[in-house]
Amino acid sequence: MSGTKPIRSERRSRERGATRASILEAARRVAARQGARNLSLRSVAAEAGYAPAALYGYFTGKDDLLLALAAEDLASLSRAMREAVKAGNGTGKLAAASAAALTLLRDNETMAAAQGALPATAGGGDAERLFNGRMIAALKVLSDAAGRPADSRESQCDVVLVASALTGLALLARSGRLSALGFAPEEILKRLDEHFGR
């Protein structure tokens, strides 16, 4: 009889994970139609086929849901940067990782909306911890691509500077301001690689 408890627990855990994944998929569809900033738990619940109150068993609110979406996007960003570094294509490792990051960041509204979802002071919610962990993983990929192990405060600072430059560049490119200033993303990425790549 005691052998059935772990099986039930595993099954419940799988079911909970599947439900959470279906809610996140519904949230992505709603965000694609209405914009991530306009996302509401009510619209996501309707899209997923749940009562709005049911979502609170998985997310504490809209900000929590946005952070979960952004955490998934950070994981995709890390994968894309690693794959770009492996592919190489004749560019420096940092330039390759940065180009992949820029493509994803420029076309991703969820990451931009997540900025407003982060609390003003670091808290300890599950979604925030997951987001922070995925952000650190993405920074580690950039650090590796730059050939700068994050073993010193100076190296860590450099990686944060690169990430900040990429997010700002994505914002400028997304809004059309970069081309209005007369720059192409490739030109900026080349300079970034010259300054920070090894």
Buried (B, 14 or more C-beta within 10 A) or exposed (E): EEEEEEEEEEEEEEEEEEBBEBBBEBBBBBBEEEEBBEBBBEBBBBBBEBEEEBBEEBBEEBBBBBBBBBBBBBBBBBBBBBEBBEEEEEBBBBBBBBBBBBBBBBEBBBBBBBEEBBEEEEEEBEBBBBBBEBBEBBBBBBBBBBEBEBEEEEBBEBBBEBBEBBBEBBBBBBEEEBEEEEBEBEEBBBEBBEEBBE
